[in-house]
Amino acid sequence: MKKLVISLALCATNSLFAQQNWLGNTSPTYEELIAHLQQLDRSHKEVKLYNMGPSDYGQPIYLCVVNGHRDSSETFEKARQSTTILINNAIHPGEPDGINACLIWLDQWIRAGKPLKSHDGGDLPVIAFIPAYNVGGMYNRSSTSRANQNGPEEYGFRGSTKNLDLNRDFTKMDAVNTYTFVKIFQALDPDIFIDNHVSNGADYPYTLTYISSMKERLAPSMQALTYAHCIPTIKDYCQIGNFELFPYVELKGETPEEGIVAFNDLPRYAMGYASLFHSLSFTVETHMLKPFPERVKATLQFMNATIAYAIGNAERIEIARKEAIQWSQAQTYFRFNYQMNEQVKDSIRFKGYKAVYPIHPITGLAQLEYDRKQPYEKYIPYYHFYISQDSIAVPKYYIVGGQETKVIASLKANGVEFQTLDSFETKTVTCQFVKSYKAPTRPYEGHFKLSEIEIASSEQAILLKPGDILIPAQQERAYFIHAVLQAKAEDSYFTWNFFDSYLQQKEYFSAYVFKAQIEDLLSKNPELKKSYEEKKALDIKFAQSEWDQLFYIYQRSPYFEQTFMRLPVYELND
């Protein structure tokens, strides 16, 4: 390991130029950032800057690639065929540490002679980074929107120009930015993905923390690679650079002493999205109260450590990803709705500050503070075990109605293979019917996201039409397909309101007309008559309401619309 770290010394060579420009308490504006990268593109053939597509703000999203090829098509082909790292910066532009870290890395690498091999012959991976993803947020600069953060002097805003948190958009894809990100991600097929952030919450000595993919959701090969090999190695590399790497401090209670929790990286998040495609994924979280230059150095250290790991373990990473894809294609059940197991916990050695509760001079109330004059080091509870609450048998095919153009566009953007039907055909399929759900009273990221969903299924003969799509479930994108098309999955299209129109009844009846038919309906359906009479005898409110009685019979009669609550996603096993 020491030899490999030494082999990267060239990349870590101190650069007075880099320190003067990017190691202070400032971070570039979007125009300054792109202008600098355009200059590097013109001056160095090994550094290419690509306009990858639009943002909601109207300005483009760029991708900077190091160690690519002569043109974009060859560069992306090389990225897919060799080890590739994709780094995402400024999804929250108020957290610009990654911007400066990538600029420093580039400047140091150029001044070191642009080495493409380590001293022991390892190949530099293709290194791609999105300079600043949330373009609109980058233009919305101030020095006040991050009240709990120590620098830089100015920074961007968390929300996009549509006031979306783009780190909640990776399945619903409301933002134009997200389509551009997906284009980048699918074109590169990165082996390693890093999303750079700044934390919020408790105070503690660590500058550098990380989130890794929930191990229970990973394929066995990726779980072993991430937890048994990659994280321990990167920790060692970061320690050599004088940064102790610690898991993200997600509090279970009010303070760290009550325990910390492993973050549930759902597919709505950038790294959760990347995990669906079996990328080795991390979120870097530097500590908000540490000085900005120190946070930038910590982010740079994680970047260097990850590059070192990729150089030394390229074949191991490629094999693990290939095995993960094969594993996901062979699964007969899809497990989801993971909940933390509070009955099982580990302990982890934690360096913290004592929590104190002085009386605030203005509010007159006790307030939580962390006393840096009283540091401690002790074992605290660590909750990092999750259990899936639901599972469902994987069908051979999914079918999506051709009218669902937004769904089909999203599937296509994410590289899902499907066949478009060109004729009418009646097939017996498994339909999903919504029995119940809960909608919030206030929107979340532009949606009234559904929860507590209950689904019933039944086989029906459905007339499929030209434009409907047939999706083989056993393909490379299998995990992504299940995550968005299984209605009860945490970030499915259904939960994000793509199919709300199917939850509204379109036809009703006139009571004075329908009353004349209920005697005939009940006489022809003894089971219905029995259930109706029992309900009338046991339910006083029902017995006193003509409408409730008529609707009960109507809902169970041939007159009731068969498409009510039926989702336009079917399953086929023939």
N, C-alpha and C positions, 0 to 999 in steps of 0.2 A: 504494500500500500504506500509506504514512504517513497519508493521509487516513482510511483505514479504521480504522487503529489509534486515531487521535485520536477517531474517532467512537465508540469503545468506552470513552473515558475516563470517562464517567459510571459505567459498570459497575465501573471500577477505582478509583473515588473512595475515598480512605482513610476508614475508618469506625472511630471510637474504640470504638463498641459492639462491632463485629465483632472488633476486635483483642483487646479485653478478654475476650471469651467464647471465641473459637475460634483465636486466634493464639498462645496460650500452649503449655505442655507438657502439656496435658490434652486428652482426647477424650471426648465424651459417652457415657454408658451408652445402651443401647437405649431405656429408658424416657425418659431426658432428651431424646434425639434426636427420638423420635416426638412427645413432648409439645410440644417447640418447634415442630415442623412443623405440628402440629394447631393451635397458636395462630396461626401464619402463615396457615393455611388459613381460619381464622375471621375474620382481620383483613384479608385481601387477596383480592379476587375473582380476581385474576390468578394466584394460587398455589393449586393444588388438590392435596390428598393423598388418594390412593385406596388402600383395602385391596384388594390384587390377588389374595389367596389365601393358603393356609396354608403353613407351613414344617414341617419335621420336629419342631421344638421345640414346636409347638402354638400359637405366636404368629404373627400375620399378617406377611406381607411387604408393604410399602407402596411406592407409586410417587408421587413428587412431580413435578407437571407445572407448568411456567411457560409462559404464553402459549398456554394451551389455549382451551377454549370453556366455555359455561355448564354443561354436564353431561358425564358421562363418555363417552356415545356420540358426542356432537359433538366432544369433545376428541380421541378416538382417530381419528375420521374426518378431522379437520383434520391430525393427525399423519401419516396415510397419504397425504394429498393434498399436503402441503407439506413443506419441509425440516425434518427432525427429528433431534435428537441425543439418544441414550440413553447415560447414564453409569451404570456399575455400581460400587458401593462395597462394601467389606468382604466380598468373597467369601472373603477371608482376614482376619478381624477383628483380627488382630494387626498389620495394615497399614492403619490407619484414616486415612491422609492425605487420601483422597478425601472422607471424611465431613466433616472440618473445612473442606476447600476448597469444597465445595458450600454449606455453611452460610454461609461468608464471602461467596461470590458472591451468594447470595440476599439477605443483609443489605445488601450494598453496592448491589445493584440496586434494592432497595426504597427505600433512603435517597437514591438518585439520581433518584427519581421514577418508577420502574418503566417506563423507556423501552422501547417496542416497535419503534422504528425507529432506525437510525443517523443521524448528521448528514447523510449524503448520500442518505438515503431508503431504505436497505436494510432489509428486514424481519428482525426478530429471529426465529430459528427457534423451533419448539417445542422446549423444553429439558426433558427428562424425566430424572430420576435415581432410582435405587433407593437409598434412604438407607443401608440396611445389609442386604445380601442373606443372609448367613449368620447367621440370627437366633440359633440355638443357640450358635454360636461367640461371638457378642456377649455373651451372658449368662455365658460361661465366662471371666471376667476375671481378670487377674493382672498382675504387673509382671515376670515371670520367664520366660515361655515363649518370648520372642524374645531369646535370649542375645546375639546379635550386633547388636542394634538400639539406636539412641540415641533413646529416648523413643517415645511419651509415657509419663507416669507409670504409667498403667494402660491395658490394651488387651485385646481379646478373643483367642480361640484359633483357630488355623488350621482345625482339624477341626470338622465339624458335630456336632450332637447324636448322629448315627449314626456319628461318627468318619470321615466321608467328606471328602475334599478336593473341594469342590464345583466346583473348576476342573479337574476330570477327568471330569465327569459329563454332558457336554452331548450325547452320543449315547446312552449307556446309560440315563440318566434314572432312576437308582435313588432319588434324593432327591425328596421332595415339593416341596422348594424348586425343583428344576429344572423341574417342570411349571408352577409359578407363573412362573418366569422366562420359559419358552417362551410362556406366555400373554401376558405383557407384551410380549415381543419381537415376536410375530406380530401383536398388536393395534396396535403402533406402526409396524411396518415401518421401523425407523430408517435414515436415510441414513448417519449416522455413529454408530459405537459406540465407547465408551471404557471400558476396564476398569482401575480404579486399583489399583496394587500398590506394594510396597516391595521392592527387590532384595535379593539376598544375594550373597556372593562376594568378588571382589577389591576393594581400596581404590583410589580414584582421585578427582580433583578434581570431576568432574561430579556435580551433584545430580539432574539431570533426564535420564533416558534413556527410550527408547521401543522397543516392538516393533511392527513393521508386518507385514501379511500377506505370506506368501511370494509373491513376484512371479510365479513360474512356475505357481502354482496359480490365479492370478487371470485373469479375462477380460481381453482386451487393453485395453478401455476403462477398466477399474478399475486395471489395472497402470499405464497412462499417467497417470491421475488421481492415484494414490497417490504414485508415485515421481517423475514429471516435474513435478508441479505442487503437490500438497498438502504433502508433506513439506518441500520447499524454502521454501514460503511460511510454514508454521508455525515452521520454524527461525528465520526472520527475525523473526517476531512474538515468539518466546521470547527471542531475543537482545536485542530492544528492552527487554524486561522484565528484563534482566540475568541470564537463565538460558540457558546454552548447552545446546542439545538435541543429544544424542548417541545413537547406536544402543545398544541393550541390550548389556551387556558379558557375553556368553556365551563363556566361555573355551574355546579349542581344546585348550590344554595346562594347565599349572599357573599361568601368569601371562599377563597381557595381551600382553606382548612376543612370546609364541609365536603370537599371533593370536586373533581373535575370530570367532564364527560367528553367522550370521543364524539366529534361532530358527525352528524348524519348527512353525508354529501348526496342529497337527492339530485335527480337529473336536471332540475331547474338551474342548478349551479354549474359554473363552467367546468370545475373539476369532476363533478358528478356526471355531467354530460360526457366528458372525455373518458371516464371509466367505463361507460357503456360500450365503448369501442376498444376496450382493453389496453388503453394507454396507461403507463405508469404515471400517476397523477398526484400533484401536490399543490396546495395553496400555501404560499409563504405569508406569514403574518408577523411583521415587525411591531415592536411595542410602541404605542402612540406617544408615551411620555419621554422616550429616549430622544436625544437630539437628532435632527434629520440627517446630518452627515454620518452619524453612527448607524442609523437605520439603513442608509444606502450601502455602507460597507458590509453590513450583515446580509443584505439581499444579494450583493455581489459575491459574498462568500458562499452562499447557498448555490448560486449559479455556477461558480467555479467548481464546487464540490460535485454538483450534478454532472457537469461536463466531464470531470475526472472519472466519475463512476461509469458514464456512458462509454468513454474510451476504453476502460479496462474490462467492461462487461457487455460489449456490443452483442456478441453471439448469445450470451445468456438471456439478454433482453429479447432478442428476436425469437428465440426458441419458446420462451415463456408466453409471448404474445400469440404465437402460432398455436400453441397448445390451448390457450384460452379461447381462441376463436373456434377451434374444433370442439372444445368442451361445451361452449354455449350452443353450438349447432346441434349437439347430441342430446341436450336436456329435454326430458319429457314433461317436466314441470317448471313453471316460472314462479319464483318466490318473491314476495313483495310485502309492503307495509311493515318495515322493520321497526321494532320498538326496543328501547334500551331495557336490558335485563337488570333491574335494580336489586335482584337477589344475589347476583354474582358480581364481585368487584375484585380488583387488584389494589395494590398500593404502589405509589410511585414517589421517589424522593424528590422533594420540591424545595426550591429556594424562594422564600417569600419575605414579606414584611408584616409585622404584627398589625392586625386590624384594631383601630381604636375608635372611640365614639365621643369626641368632644362636643360640647354645646356650641352651636353656631351663634356668633354674636348678633346676627340680624334676625334669623328665624326663631332663635331661642329653642331650637330643637336639636336633639342628638343627631350627628351626621357621621357617616362612615368615612374614615380616612385610613391610609396606610402609612405607618410611621417608619420611614427609612432609617431612622436611628435605632430601630429594633428589628434587625434582620433575623431570620431563622432558617434552619434547614431541617426538614422533618419529612416523614412519610405521610402522605395524605391519600384518601380514597381515590381510586381511578376507575371510573365506570366506562368500560370499552367493549362490552359484550352486547350484541343485539340479537334479537330473535324475530324471524319473519312470522307475522300473524296470519298471513294468507298465502295460498298457493293455488295455482290453476293449471290444469293439463294443457300442454301446448298443442294447438291444432296443427294439421299439416299445412293448411293455407288460411290466410285471412282474406276477406273480400271487403272492399270499401266502395260505397256508392260513388259513382262518378260525379255526382253533384257536389261532393265535398272537395271542392277545388283547393281550398287552403290546406287541408290535410294532405292531399296528394302532392301539392307543391312542396310541403315540408318533408314528406317521405322521399321525394325525388332529390331534394337538396341534400339530404343526408345519405345518399348513395344506396337507398333501398331498391332492390331489384323487384320488379313486378311486371305483369303482363296486362295490357289493356284489352278488355273484351271488345269485339267488333260486331257482335250479333246478339240477338235476344236468346236467352236460354233459361229454362226453369230448372232449378236445382234444390235439393233438400239440404238446408244448411242449419247450423245452430245459431239462433238469434239471441241477442242479449236484450233483456227487458229490465228497465229501471223500476225497482220496487219502491225505493225510498232514497232520499238524500237530504243533506242539510246545506243550506246556503247562508252565508254570513249576511249581516245587516250592513256592512261597509265593504267597499271594494279593496282588493289586495292586488297591487300591480296591474290595475286596469281591468280586473275580473272579479266577479263574485264567485270565487273558487269553491267548488262543491266538495263536501266531505261526508263521512259516515254513510257511504254509498252501499246500497244493497242491490244486488243484481240477480235476476232469475234468468234461466236459459231454457229454451225449448226448440225442438226441431220444427221447421216449417218449410213448405215449398215456396220459394221466392223466385219471381221472374227477374233475372239479372238482365241488364240492358247494356248496349254499347256505351263504352266510356267507364263502366265499372272496372275496378282493378283487382287482379288476383295476385296475392303476395305469398310466395313460398316462405314458410316460417323458418325453415332450416337453411339459413344463409348467414353470411358474415355479419350482417347487421341485426342478428336475431335479438340480442338483448335490447337494442334500441326499439325494435318493432314491438316487442312485448310491453315495454315500458310505456309506450304511447297509445297502443291500441287496446290493451286490457283496461276496461273501464274503471276498475277499482284501484288500479295502480296509482301511486301517490301523485305523479305528475302526468297522468294520461291526458289525452286530448279531451276526454269527457270531463275530467275534473276542472279543466281550464275553460269550460263553457263552449267548446266547439259545437256541441250537439244540443244546446238548450232548446232549439226550435222543436225538437222531437219530444219535449217534455210537456208540450201544451196540447190539450185536446182541441180539435177543430170542429167537430160536429156534436150537436146536442139534440134535444127533443122538446116538443111542446107537450106539457103535462096532460092537457085535456085530450090530446090525440092519442098519446101513448097509453093512457089508462085503459083505453078500449082494447088494448092488445095484451095486457099483462095476464089475464085469465088464461088465454090460449098459450102464452109462453110458459106459464107455470105448469099447465096440464101436460105439456110436451116434455117437460124437464123435471122429473120427480126430485132429483137431487137438489136442484135450485129451489124448488118449492119447500123442501125440508129445511134447507139452510135459512131461507127467508123467514119461515114461520118461527124457527128457533131464535133468530136474531130479534124478531119483533116481540117475542115473549120475554127475552132477557134484557133488552135494551130499551128503557123507557123513552129516552130522547128519540131513538129511531122509530118507535111505535107512534110517536106523536108528530112525526114529520112526514108529510106526503112526499116531499121532494126526495128525502133520503131513501125512502122505500122504493120510489120509482127508479131512482138512479142505481140503487143496488141491483134491481132486476135488469135495468138497461145495460149496466156494465158487464153483465154475465149473459147477455143475449147476443144473437147474431148481428144485431144492429150496431153494436159498439165497434168503433174503428179499430182495426187490427194493428195499425201502425202506431198507436198511442204508446209512448214510452219505449218504443223499439228503436234501438240505435242502428245507424247505417253501417255498422261493422259486423260482418258475419264470420263464422268459422266453418271450414269445410275440411272433412277428413277422408273424403273419397280419393 
